[in-house]
Amino acid sequence: MPTEITKEAALRYHEEGRPGKIAIVPTKPHSSAYDLSLAYSPGVAEPCLAIAEDPSAAYRYTAKGNLVGVISNGTAVLGLGNIGADASKPVMEGKALLFKIYSGVDAFDIEVDATEPEAFIAAVKAIAPTFGAINLEDIKAPECFEIERRLKAELSIPVMHDDQHGTAIISGAGLLNALELVGKPIEDVRIVVSGAGAAAIACAKLYCDLGAKHENIVMTDSKGVITIDRTDLNDMKREFATTRTELRTLADAMRGADVLVGLSKGGMVSQEMVRSMAARPIIFALANPTPEISYEEAKAANPEVLMSTGRTDYPNQINNVLAFPYIFRGALDTHATAINGAMELAATRAIAALAKQPVPDYVNEAYGTTGLTFGPDYFIPKPVDRRLIVEVSTAVARAAIESGVARHTITDWDAYAEHLTSLLD
């Protein structure tokens, strides 16, 4: 089987057979005139009338309860930048594919030709009745913050910008486990965040929710350390402006730091900067496809470093597919009105806990390993781990119910676990 991802292979994959990566398939009998009369006229009038009388009946009689809108304007496509709505479609189709294969969630990709927040918000609100939840994707900062905030406030279904919260949840799970391995309490560590975009801000906020101290976080952008004496900061950056005005560069900030989370550009970090960090440092170099510092360079600079990247070819990959399919699965299954902080924290802790459980043989086989165990080279679960759908979706569903955003209560959790497992079959 070929392994090299060439331009020709990628284009051929998307073009051959039926163009694209997703399709719609019927879920009800449709072979007879009677079937079609039930599916459309006159039978369809009955569920229409039932929903008109009780809007929540849409979850009973339509696909709404298993349908997510993957919506983007293509202004911040990973690794490609502002390529526009049309060009973002292959990525959004790919996201829909991942929803289906990992959690059984159906997703429509919606590309909106609107870069102004008001126009984008209006478009999403207008089509929201179609969906049980909305996954915002690849929208540039700072507009993405306002878009998500407004849609969360103005819609009665879950809305999540995965570029922000998915990265935060996976890296948060990794951070909890890495800190446990090096024996450092989260409330004591100094954290440097390289980058100040959507994912960086969300990560810093979640780390604080997990116990990190706000004053122990230093964030940098393209102009250097974000300090309180800078006059060029938006509201989101200002929230993480440090009082340590003597720090000006990323190198300054990393000196003595326990943790570096890179969400910026490849090659930003030198081996000397790694050597300047505290003992047993943790580095999450998440720029893709080229990390802020390579795995080999970081390990050569300090063999004790605990390392994560966004790449599949190194240990401890920070991959959003560990979270978003199962967060939306749990939210949809409880007919939740929102994905809130309690649900995000529940997902974070469930992912962290799964990495400590014995690793199934099929996971080792998939990665050509023989004995993955919790430790420096394995503190984040692998995406092929079929237990994720049960562990994470259940944790999210419980949190939705306990935090009061669920409109449907699950009572038989064993049956729910069996149902989740069946979705992968």
Contacts in CASP RR format, 6 or more apart in sequence:
PFRMAT RR
TARGET T0000
AUTHOR 0000-0000-0000
METHOD contacts of the structure
MODEL  1
MPTEITKEAALRYHEEGRPGKIAIVPTKPHSSAYDLSLAYSPGVAEPCLA
IAEDPSAAYRYTAKGNLVGVISNGTAVLGLGNIGADASKPVMEGKALLFK
IYSGVDAFDIEVDATEPEAFIAAVKAIAPTFGAINLEDIKAPECFEIERR
LKAELSIPVMHDDQHGTAIISGAGLLNALELVGKPIEDVRIVVSGAGAAA
IACAKLYCDLGAKHENIVMTDSKGVITIDRTDLNDMKREFATTRTELRTL
ADAMRGADVLVGLSKGGMVSQEMVRSMAARPIIFALANPTPEISYEEAKA
ANPEVLMSTGRTDYPNQINNVLAFPYIFRGALDTHATAINGAMELAATRA
IAALAKQPVPDYVNEAYGTTGLTFGPDYFIPKPVDRRLIVEVSTAVARAA
IESGVARHTITDWDAYAEHLTSLLD
2 9 0 8 1.000
14 20 0 8 1.000
14 21 0 8 1.000
14 90 0 8 1.000
20 90 0 8 1.000
20 93 0 8 1.000
21 90 0 8 1.000
21 93 0 8 1.000
21 94 0 8 1.000
21 96 0 8 1.000
21 97 0 8 1.000
22 93 0 8 1.000
22 94 0 8 1.000
22 96 0 8 1.000
22 97 0 8 1.000
22 100 0 8 1.000
22 107 0 8 1.000
22 109 0 8 1.000
27 63 0 8 1.000
28 35 0 8 1.000
28 38 0 8 1.000
28 39 0 8 1.000
29 35 0 8 1.000
30 36 0 8 1.000
30 39 0 8 1.000
37 43 0 8 1.000
38 44 0 8 1.000
47 57 0 8 1.000
47 61 0 8 1.000
47 62 0 8 1.000
50 57 0 8 1.000
50 60 0 8 1.000
50 61 0 8 1.000
51 57 0 8 1.000
51 58 0 8 1.000
51 61 0 8 1.000
51 62 0 8 1.000
56 335 0 8 1.000
56 407 0 8 1.000
58 64 0 8 1.000
58 65 0 8 1.000
59 65 0 8 1.000
59 132 0 8 1.000
59 335 0 8 1.000
59 408 0 8 1.000
63 106 0 8 1.000
64 130 0 8 1.000
64 131 0 8 1.000
64 132 0 8 1.000
65 132 0 8 1.000
65 332 0 8 1.000
65 335 0 8 1.000
66 104 0 8 1.000
66 105 0 8 1.000
66 106 0 8 1.000
66 332 0 8 1.000
67 105 0 8 1.000
67 106 0 8 1.000
67 107 0 8 1.000
67 108 0 8 1.000
67 130 0 8 1.000
67 131 0 8 1.000
67 132 0 8 1.000
68 99 0 8 1.000
68 105 0 8 1.000
68 106 0 8 1.000
68 107 0 8 1.000
68 108 0 8 1.000
68 131 0 8 1.000
68 132 0 8 1.000
68 133 0 8 1.000
68 134 0 8 1.000
68 135 0 8 1.000
68 328 0 8 1.000
68 332 0 8 1.000
69 107 0 8 1.000
69 108 0 8 1.000
69 109 0 8 1.000
69 110 0 8 1.000
69 130 0 8 1.000
69 131 0 8 1.000
69 133 0 8 1.000
69 134 0 8 1.000
69 135 0 8 1.000
70 92 0 8 1.000
70 95 0 8 1.000
70 96 0 8 1.000
70 99 0 8 1.000
70 107 0 8 1.000
70 108 0 8 1.000
70 109 0 8 1.000
70 110 0 8 1.000
70 135 0 8 1.000
70 137 0 8 1.000
71 92 0 8 1.000
71 109 0 8 1.000
71 110 0 8 1.000
71 111 0 8 1.000
71 112 0 8 1.000
71 124 0 8 1.000
71 134 0 8 1.000
71 135 0 8 1.000
71 136 0 8 1.000
71 137 0 8 1.000
72 85 0 8 1.000
72 88 0 8 1.000
72 91 0 8 1.000
72 92 0 8 1.000
72 109 0 8 1.000
72 110 0 8 1.000
72 111 0 8 1.000
72 112 0 8 1.000
72 136 0 8 1.000
72 137 0 8 1.000
72 138 0 8 1.000
72 139 0 8 1.000
73 84 0 8 1.000
73 85 0 8 1.000
73 88 0 8 1.000
73 111 0 8 1.000
73 112 0 8 1.000
73 113 0 8 1.000
73 114 0 8 1.000
73 115 0 8 1.000
73 120 0 8 1.000
73 138 0 8 1.000
73 139 0 8 1.000
74 81 0 8 1.000
74 82 0 8 1.000
74 83 0 8 1.000
74 84 0 8 1.000
74 85 0 8 1.000
74 87 0 8 1.000
74 88 0 8 1.000
74 111 0 8 1.000
74 138 0 8 1.000
74 139 0 8 1.000
75 81 0 8 1.000
75 82 0 8 1.000
75 84 0 8 1.000
75 115 0 8 1.000
75 138 0 8 1.000
75 139 0 8 1.000
75 140 0 8 1.000
75 143 0 8 1.000
76 82 0 8 1.000
76 138 0 8 1.000
76 139 0 8 1.000
76 140 0 8 1.000
76 141 0 8 1.000
76 144 0 8 1.000
76 163 0 8 1.000
76 198 0 8 1.000
77 83 0 8 1.000
77 84 0 8 1.000
77 87 0 8 1.000
77 88 0 8 1.000
77 91 0 8 1.000
77 138 0 8 1.000
78 91 0 8 1.000
78 138 0 8 1.000
78 163 0 8 1.000
78 288 0 8 1.000
79 288 0 8 1.000
79 289 0 8 1.000
80 87 0 8 1.000
81 140 0 8 1.000
82 140 0 8 1.000
84 113 0 8 1.000
85 111 0 8 1.000
85 112 0 8 1.000
85 113 0 8 1.000
86 111 0 8 1.000
86 113 0 8 1.000
88 111 0 8 1.000
88 138 0 8 1.000
89 109 0 8 1.000
89 111 0 8 1.000
91 137 0 8 1.000
91 138 0 8 1.000
92 109 0 8 1.000
92 110 0 8 1.000
92 111 0 8 1.000
92 137 0 8 1.000
92 138 0 8 1.000
93 109 0 8 1.000
94 109 0 8 1.000
95 107 0 8 1.000
95 109 0 8 1.000
95 135 0 8 1.000
95 137 0 8 1.000
95 162 0 8 1.000
96 106 0 8 1.000
96 107 0 8 1.000
96 108 0 8 1.000
96 109 0 8 1.000
98 321 0 8 1.000
98 324 0 8 1.000
98 325 0 8 1.000
99 105 0 8 1.000
99 106 0 8 1.000
99 107 0 8 1.000
99 135 0 8 1.000
99 324 0 8 1.000
99 325 0 8 1.000
99 328 0 8 1.000
100 106 0 8 1.000
100 107 0 8 1.000
102 321 0 8 1.000
102 325 0 8 1.000
102 326 0 8 1.000
102 383 0 8 1.000
102 388 0 8 1.000
102 389 0 8 1.000
102 424 0 8 1.000
103 325 0 8 1.000
103 326 0 8 1.000
103 328 0 8 1.000
103 329 0 8 1.000
103 389 0 8 1.000
103 393 0 8 1.000
103 423 0 8 1.000
104 325 0 8 1.000
104 329 0 8 1.000
104 423 0 8 1.000
104 424 0 8 1.000
105 325 0 8 1.000
105 328 0 8 1.000
105 329 0 8 1.000
105 332 0 8 1.000
107 135 0 8 1.000
108 130 0 8 1.000
108 131 0 8 1.000
110 127 0 8 1.000
112 120 0 8 1.000
112 123 0 8 1.000
112 124 0 8 1.000
114 120 0 8 1.000
114 123 0 8 1.000
115 143 0 8 1.000
117 143 0 8 1.000
117 146 0 8 1.000
117 147 0 8 1.000
117 150 0 8 1.000
120 139 0 8 1.000
120 143 0 8 1.000
120 147 0 8 1.000
121 147 0 8 1.000
121 150 0 8 1.000
121 151 0 8 1.000
121 154 0 8 1.000
124 134 0 8 1.000
124 147 0 8 1.000
124 151 0 8 1.000
124 155 0 8 1.000
125 151 0 8 1.000
125 154 0 8 1.000
125 155 0 8 1.000
128 134 0 8 1.000
128 155 0 8 1.000
128 157 0 8 1.000
131 157 0 8 1.000
132 157 0 8 1.000
132 158 0 8 1.000
132 332 0 8 1.000
132 335 0 8 1.000
133 157 0 8 1.000
133 158 0 8 1.000
133 159 0 8 1.000
133 160 0 8 1.000
133 328 0 8 1.000
133 331 0 8 1.000
133 332 0 8 1.000
133 336 0 8 1.000
133 339 0 8 1.000
134 151 0 8 1.000
134 155 0 8 1.000
134 157 0 8 1.000
134 158 0 8 1.000
134 159 0 8 1.000
134 160 0 8 1.000
135 160 0 8 1.000
135 162 0 8 1.000
135 324 0 8 1.000
135 328 0 8 1.000
136 144 0 8 1.000
136 147 0 8 1.000
136 148 0 8 1.000
136 151 0 8 1.000
136 159 0 8 1.000
136 160 0 8 1.000
136 161 0 8 1.000
136 162 0 8 1.000
136 163 0 8 1.000
137 161 0 8 1.000
137 162 0 8 1.000
137 163 0 8 1.000
138 163 0 8 1.000
139 147 0 8 1.000
139 161 0 8 1.000
139 163 0 8 1.000
139 198 0 8 1.000
140 198 0 8 1.000
141 197 0 8 1.000
141 198 0 8 1.000
141 201 0 8 1.000
141 236 0 8 1.000
142 234 0 8 1.000
142 235 0 8 1.000
142 236 0 8 1.000
144 161 0 8 1.000
144 163 0 8 1.000
144 164 0 8 1.000
144 198 0 8 1.000
145 198 0 8 1.000
145 201 0 8 1.000
145 236 0 8 1.000
147 161 0 8 1.000
148 159 0 8 1.000
148 160 0 8 1.000
148 161 0 8 1.000
148 164 0 8 1.000
151 159 0 8 1.000
152 159 0 8 1.000
152 338 0 8 1.000
156 337 0 8 1.000
157 336 0 8 1.000
157 337 0 8 1.000
158 328 0 8 1.000
158 331 0 8 1.000
158 332 0 8 1.000
158 336 0 8 1.000
158 337 0 8 1.000
158 338 0 8 1.000
158 339 0 8 1.000
159 338 0 8 1.000
159 339 0 8 1.000
160 166 0 8 1.000
160 324 0 8 1.000
160 327 0 8 1.000
160 328 0 8 1.000
160 339 0 8 1.000
161 198 0 8 1.000
162 320 0 8 1.000
162 324 0 8 1.000
163 198 0 8 1.000
163 199 0 8 1.000
164 198 0 8 1.000
164 199 0 8 1.000
164 201 0 8 1.000
164 202 0 8 1.000
165 202 0 8 1.000
165 206 0 8 1.000
165 339 0 8 1.000
165 344 0 8 1.000
166 202 0 8 1.000
166 320 0 8 1.000
166 323 0 8 1.000
166 324 0 8 1.000
166 327 0 8 1.000
167 199 0 8 1.000
167 202 0 8 1.000
167 203 0 8 1.000
167 263 0 8 1.000
167 286 0 8 1.000
167 318 0 8 1.000
167 320 0 8 1.000
168 199 0 8 1.000
168 202 0 8 1.000
168 203 0 8 1.000
168 205 0 8 1.000
168 206 0 8 1.000
168 207 0 8 1.000
168 344 0 8 1.000
169 206 0 8 1.000
169 323 0 8 1.000
169 327 0 8 1.000
169 344 0 8 1.000
169 347 0 8 1.000
169 348 0 8 1.000
169 351 0 8 1.000
170 318 0 8 1.000
170 319 0 8 1.000
170 320 0 8 1.000
170 322 0 8 1.000
170 323 0 8 1.000
170 351 0 8 1.000
170 380 0 8 1.000
171 203 0 8 1.000
171 261 0 8 1.000
171 284 0 8 1.000
171 286 0 8 1.000
171 308 0 8 1.000
171 318 0 8 1.000
172 203 0 8 1.000
172 206 0 8 1.000
172 207 0 8 1.000
172 210 0 8 1.000
172 348 0 8 1.000
172 352 0 8 1.000
173 322 0 8 1.000
173 348 0 8 1.000
173 349 0 8 1.000
173 351 0 8 1.000
173 352 0 8 1.000
173 355 0 8 1.000
173 380 0 8 1.000
174 284 0 8 1.000
174 308 0 8 1.000
174 316 0 8 1.000
174 318 0 8 1.000
174 351 0 8 1.000
174 352 0 8 1.000
174 355 0 8 1.000
174 379 0 8 1.000
174 380 0 8 1.000
175 186 0 8 1.000
175 207 0 8 1.000
175 210 0 8 1.000
175 259 0 8 1.000
175 261 0 8 1.000
175 282 0 8 1.000
175 284 0 8 1.000
176 186 0 8 1.000
176 210 0 8 1.000
176 348 0 8 1.000
176 349 0 8 1.000
176 352 0 8 1.000
177 352 0 8 1.000
177 355 0 8 1.000
177 356 0 8 1.000
177 374 0 8 1.000
177 379 0 8 1.000
177 380 0 8 1.000
178 282 0 8 1.000
178 306 0 8 1.000
178 308 0 8 1.000
178 379 0 8 1.000
179 185 0 8 1.000
179 186 0 8 1.000
179 189 0 8 1.000
179 259 0 8 1.000
179 282 0 8 1.000
181 306 0 8 1.000
181 375 0 8 1.000
181 376 0 8 1.000
181 379 0 8 1.000
182 280 0 8 1.000
182 282 0 8 1.000
182 306 0 8 1.000
183 280 0 8 1.000
184 258 0 8 1.000
184 280 0 8 1.000
186 207 0 8 1.000
186 210 0 8 1.000
186 211 0 8 1.000
186 212 0 8 1.000
187 211 0 8 1.000
187 212 0 8 1.000
187 213 0 8 1.000
188 216 0 8 1.000
189 212 0 8 1.000
189 216 0 8 1.000
189 258 0 8 1.000
189 259 0 8 1.000
190 216 0 8 1.000
190 218 0 8 1.000
190 256 0 8 1.000
190 257 0 8 1.000
190 258 0 8 1.000
190 259 0 8 1.000
190 278 0 8 1.000
191 204 0 8 1.000
191 207 0 8 1.000
191 212 0 8 1.000
191 216 0 8 1.000
191 217 0 8 1.000
191 218 0 8 1.000
191 257 0 8 1.000
191 258 0 8 1.000
191 259 0 8 1.000
191 260 0 8 1.000
191 261 0 8 1.000
192 217 0 8 1.000
192 218 0 8 1.000
192 219 0 8 1.000
192 220 0 8 1.000
192 250 0 8 1.000
192 253 0 8 1.000
192 254 0 8 1.000
192 257 0 8 1.000
192 259 0 8 1.000
192 260 0 8 1.000
192 261 0 8 1.000
193 200 0 8 1.000
193 203 0 8 1.000
193 204 0 8 1.000
193 217 0 8 1.000
193 218 0 8 1.000
193 219 0 8 1.000
193 220 0 8 1.000
193 240 0 8 1.000
193 261 0 8 1.000
193 262 0 8 1.000
193 263 0 8 1.000
194 200 0 8 1.000
194 220 0 8 1.000
194 250 0 8 1.000
194 260 0 8 1.000
194 261 0 8 1.000
194 262 0 8 1.000
194 263 0 8 1.000
194 264 0 8 1.000
194 268 0 8 1.000
194 269 0 8 1.000
194 292 0 8 1.000
195 219 0 8 1.000
195 220 0 8 1.000
195 221 0 8 1.000
195 262 0 8 1.000
195 263 0 8 1.000
195 264 0 8 1.000
196 219 0 8 1.000
196 220 0 8 1.000
196 221 0 8 1.000
196 226 0 8 1.000
196 236 0 8 1.000
196 237 0 8 1.000
196 240 0 8 1.000
197 221 0 8 1.000
197 236 0 8 1.000
197 263 0 8 1.000
199 263 0 8 1.000
199 286 0 8 1.000
200 219 0 8 1.000
200 261 0 8 1.000
200 262 0 8 1.000
200 263 0 8 1.000
200 264 0 8 1.000
201 236 0 8 1.000
201 237 0 8 1.000
201 239 0 8 1.000
201 240 0 8 1.000
203 261 0 8 1.000
203 263 0 8 1.000
204 217 0 8 1.000
204 219 0 8 1.000
204 240 0 8 1.000
206 344 0 8 1.000
206 345 0 8 1.000
206 348 0 8 1.000
207 217 0 8 1.000
208 214 0 8 1.000
208 217 0 8 1.000
209 341 0 8 1.000
209 344 0 8 1.000
209 345 0 8 1.000
210 345 0 8 1.000
210 348 0 8 1.000
214 240 0 8 1.000
215 242 0 8 1.000
215 243 0 8 1.000
217 240 0 8 1.000
217 242 0 8 1.000
218 225 0 8 1.000
218 226 0 8 1.000
218 242 0 8 1.000
218 244 0 8 1.000
218 247 0 8 1.000
218 253 0 8 1.000
218 257 0 8 1.000
219 225 0 8 1.000
219 226 0 8 1.000
219 237 0 8 1.000
219 240 0 8 1.000
219 241 0 8 1.000
219 242 0 8 1.000
220 226 0 8 1.000
220 249 0 8 1.000
220 250 0 8 1.000
220 253 0 8 1.000
220 264 0 8 1.000
221 237 0 8 1.000
223 230 0 8 1.000
223 232 0 8 1.000
224 248 0 8 1.000
224 249 0 8 1.000
224 250 0 8 1.000
225 242 0 8 1.000
225 244 0 8 1.000
225 247 0 8 1.000
225 248 0 8 1.000
225 249 0 8 1.000
225 250 0 8 1.000
225 252 0 8 1.000
225 253 0 8 1.000
226 233 0 8 1.000
226 237 0 8 1.000
226 240 0 8 1.000
226 241 0 8 1.000
226 242 0 8 1.000
227 241 0 8 1.000
227 242 0 8 1.000
227 243 0 8 1.000
227 244 0 8 1.000
227 245 0 8 1.000
227 247 0 8 1.000
227 248 0 8 1.000
228 241 0 8 1.000
228 242 0 8 1.000
228 243 0 8 1.000
228 245 0 8 1.000
229 245 0 8 1.000
230 241 0 8 1.000
233 241 0 8 1.000
246 252 0 8 1.000
247 253 0 8 1.000
250 268 0 8 1.000
250 269 0 8 1.000
250 273 0 8 1.000
251 270 0 8 1.000
251 272 0 8 1.000
251 273 0 8 1.000
251 276 0 8 1.000
254 260 0 8 1.000
254 269 0 8 1.000
254 273 0 8 1.000
254 274 0 8 1.000
254 276 0 8 1.000
254 277 0 8 1.000
255 276 0 8 1.000
255 277 0 8 1.000
256 276 0 8 1.000
256 277 0 8 1.000
256 278 0 8 1.000
257 277 0 8 1.000
257 278 0 8 1.000
257 281 0 8 1.000
258 277 0 8 1.000
258 278 0 8 1.000
258 281 0 8 1.000
258 282 0 8 1.000
259 281 0 8 1.000
259 282 0 8 1.000
259 283 0 8 1.000
259 284 0 8 1.000
260 269 0 8 1.000
260 277 0 8 1.000
260 281 0 8 1.000
260 282 0 8 1.000
260 283 0 8 1.000
260 284 0 8 1.000
260 285 0 8 1.000
260 292 0 8 1.000
261 284 0 8 1.000
261 286 0 8 1.000
262 268 0 8 1.000
262 269 0 8 1.000
262 283 0 8 1.000
262 284 0 8 1.000
262 285 0 8 1.000
262 286 0 8 1.000
262 287 0 8 1.000
262 291 0 8 1.000
262 292 0 8 1.000
263 286 0 8 1.000
263 287 0 8 1.000
264 287 0 8 1.000
264 292 0 8 1.000
265 287 0 8 1.000
265 292 0 8 1.000
266 285 0 8 1.000
266 287 0 8 1.000
266 290 0 8 1.000
266 291 0 8 1.000
266 292 0 8 1.000
266 293 0 8 1.000
267 287 0 8 1.000
267 290 0 8 1.000
267 291 0 8 1.000
267 292 0 8 1.000
267 293 0 8 1.000
268 287 0 8 1.000
268 292 0 8 1.000
268 293 0 8 1.000
269 283 0 8 1.000
269 285 0 8 1.000
269 292 0 8 1.000
269 293 0 8 1.000
269 298 0 8 1.000
270 293 0 8 1.000
271 293 0 8 1.000
271 297 0 8 1.000
271 298 0 8 1.000
271 300 0 8 1.000
271 301 0 8 1.000
272 301 0 8 1.000
273 293 0 8 1.000
274 281 0 8 1.000
274 283 0 8 1.000
274 293 0 8 1.000
274 297 0 8 1.000
274 298 0 8 1.000
274 301 0 8 1.000
274 302 0 8 1.000
274 305 0 8 1.000
275 301 0 8 1.000
275 302 0 8 1.000
277 283 0 8 1.000
277 302 0 8 1.000
279 304 0 8 1.000
280 304 0 8 1.000
280 305 0 8 1.000
280 306 0 8 1.000
281 302 0 8 1.000
281 304 0 8 1.000
281 305 0 8 1.000
281 306 0 8 1.000
282 305 0 8 1.000
282 306 0 8 1.000
282 307 0 8 1.000
283 293 0 8 1.000
283 298 0 8 1.000
283 305 0 8 1.000
283 306 0 8 1.000
283 307 0 8 1.000
283 308 0 8 1.000
284 307 0 8 1.000
284 308 0 8 1.000
284 309 0 8 1.000
284 318 0 8 1.000
285 291 0 8 1.000
285 292 0 8 1.000
285 293 0 8 1.000
285 294 0 8 1.000
285 295 0 8 1.000
285 298 0 8 1.000
285 307 0 8 1.000
285 308 0 8 1.000
285 309 0 8 1.000
285 310 0 8 1.000
286 292 0 8 1.000
286 308 0 8 1.000
286 309 0 8 1.000
286 310 0 8 1.000
286 318 0 8 1.000
288 310 0 8 1.000
288 311 0 8 1.000
289 311 0 8 1.000
291 309 0 8 1.000
291 310 0 8 1.000
291 311 0 8 1.000
295 307 0 8 1.000
295 309 0 8 1.000
295 314 0 8 1.000
295 315 0 8 1.000
298 305 0 8 1.000
298 307 0 8 1.000
299 305 0 8 1.000
299 307 0 8 1.000
306 316 0 8 1.000
306 376 0 8 1.000
306 379 0 8 1.000
307 314 0 8 1.000
307 315 0 8 1.000
307 316 0 8 1.000
308 315 0 8 1.000
308 316 0 8 1.000
308 317 0 8 1.000
308 318 0 8 1.000
308 380 0 8 1.000
309 316 0 8 1.000
309 317 0 8 1.000
309 318 0 8 1.000
310 317 0 8 1.000
310 318 0 8 1.000
310 319 0 8 1.000
311 317 0 8 1.000
312 319 0 8 1.000
315 376 0 8 1.000
315 377 0 8 1.000
315 378 0 8 1.000
316 377 0 8 1.000
316 378 0 8 1.000
316 379 0 8 1.000
316 380 0 8 1.000
317 380 0 8 1.000
317 382 0 8 1.000
317 383 0 8 1.000
318 380 0 8 1.000
319 383 0 8 1.000
321 383 0 8 1.000
322 351 0 8 1.000
322 380 0 8 1.000
322 381 0 8 1.000
322 383 0 8 1.000
322 388 0 8 1.000
322 392 0 8 1.000
323 347 0 8 1.000
323 351 0 8 1.000
323 392 0 8 1.000
325 389 0 8 1.000
326 347 0 8 1.000
326 388 0 8 1.000
326 389 0 8 1.000
326 391 0 8 1.000
326 392 0 8 1.000
326 393 0 8 1.000
326 396 0 8 1.000
327 339 0 8 1.000
327 343 0 8 1.000
327 344 0 8 1.000
327 347 0 8 1.000
327 392 0 8 1.000
327 393 0 8 1.000
327 396 0 8 1.000
328 339 0 8 1.000
329 389 0 8 1.000
329 392 0 8 1.000
329 393 0 8 1.000
329 396 0 8 1.000
329 420 0 8 1.000
330 336 0 8 1.000
330 393 0 8 1.000
330 394 0 8 1.000
330 396 0 8 1.000
330 397 0 8 1.000
330 400 0 8 1.000
331 339 0 8 1.000
331 343 0 8 1.000
331 396 0 8 1.000
331 397 0 8 1.000
331 400 0 8 1.000
333 393 0 8 1.000
333 397 0 8 1.000
333 408 0 8 1.000
333 410 0 8 1.000
333 416 0 8 1.000
334 397 0 8 1.000
334 400 0 8 1.000
334 401 0 8 1.000
334 405 0 8 1.000
334 406 0 8 1.000
334 407 0 8 1.000
334 408 0 8 1.000
334 409 0 8 1.000
334 410 0 8 1.000
335 406 0 8 1.000
335 407 0 8 1.000
335 408 0 8 1.000
336 343 0 8 1.000
336 400 0 8 1.000
336 405 0 8 1.000
336 406 0 8 1.000
336 407 0 8 1.000
337 405 0 8 1.000
337 407 0 8 1.000
338 405 0 8 1.000
339 396 0 8 1.000
340 399 0 8 1.000
340 400 0 8 1.000
340 403 0 8 1.000
340 405 0 8 1.000
341 403 0 8 1.000
342 399 0 8 1.000
342 400 0 8 1.000
342 402 0 8 1.000
342 403 0 8 1.000
343 396 0 8 1.000
343 399 0 8 1.000
343 400 0 8 1.000
343 403 0 8 1.000
343 405 0 8 1.000
345 399 0 8 1.000
346 395 0 8 1.000
346 396 0 8 1.000
346 398 0 8 1.000
346 399 0 8 1.000
347 392 0 8 1.000
347 395 0 8 1.000
347 396 0 8 1.000
349 395 0 8 1.000
350 391 0 8 1.000
350 392 0 8 1.000
350 394 0 8 1.000
350 395 0 8 1.000
350 396 0 8 1.000
351 380 0 8 1.000
351 381 0 8 1.000
351 388 0 8 1.000
351 391 0 8 1.000
351 392 0 8 1.000
353 391 0 8 1.000
354 381 0 8 1.000
354 385 0 8 1.000
354 387 0 8 1.000
354 388 0 8 1.000
354 391 0 8 1.000
354 392 0 8 1.000
355 374 0 8 1.000
355 378 0 8 1.000
355 379 0 8 1.000
355 380 0 8 1.000
355 381 0 8 1.000
356 374 0 8 1.000
357 387 0 8 1.000
358 373 0 8 1.000
359 371 0 8 1.000
359 372 0 8 1.000
359 373 0 8 1.000
359 378 0 8 1.000
359 382 0 8 1.000
359 385 0 8 1.000
360 385 0 8 1.000
360 386 0 8 1.000
360 387 0 8 1.000
362 384 0 8 1.000
362 386 0 8 1.000
363 372 0 8 1.000
363 382 0 8 1.000
363 384 0 8 1.000
363 385 0 8 1.000
364 370 0 8 1.000
364 371 0 8 1.000
364 372 0 8 1.000
366 382 0 8 1.000
366 384 0 8 1.000
367 382 0 8 1.000
367 384 0 8 1.000
372 378 0 8 1.000
372 382 0 8 1.000
381 387 0 8 1.000
381 388 0 8 1.000
386 421 0 8 1.000
386 424 0 8 1.000
389 420 0 8 1.000
389 421 0 8 1.000
389 423 0 8 1.000
389 424 0 8 1.000
390 417 0 8 1.000
390 420 0 8 1.000
390 421 0 8 1.000
393 420 0 8 1.000
394 413 0 8 1.000
394 416 0 8 1.000
394 417 0 8 1.000
394 420 0 8 1.000
397 406 0 8 1.000
397 410 0 8 1.000
397 416 0 8 1.000
400 406 0 8 1.000
401 409 0 8 1.000
401 410 0 8 1.000
410 416 0 8 1.000
END
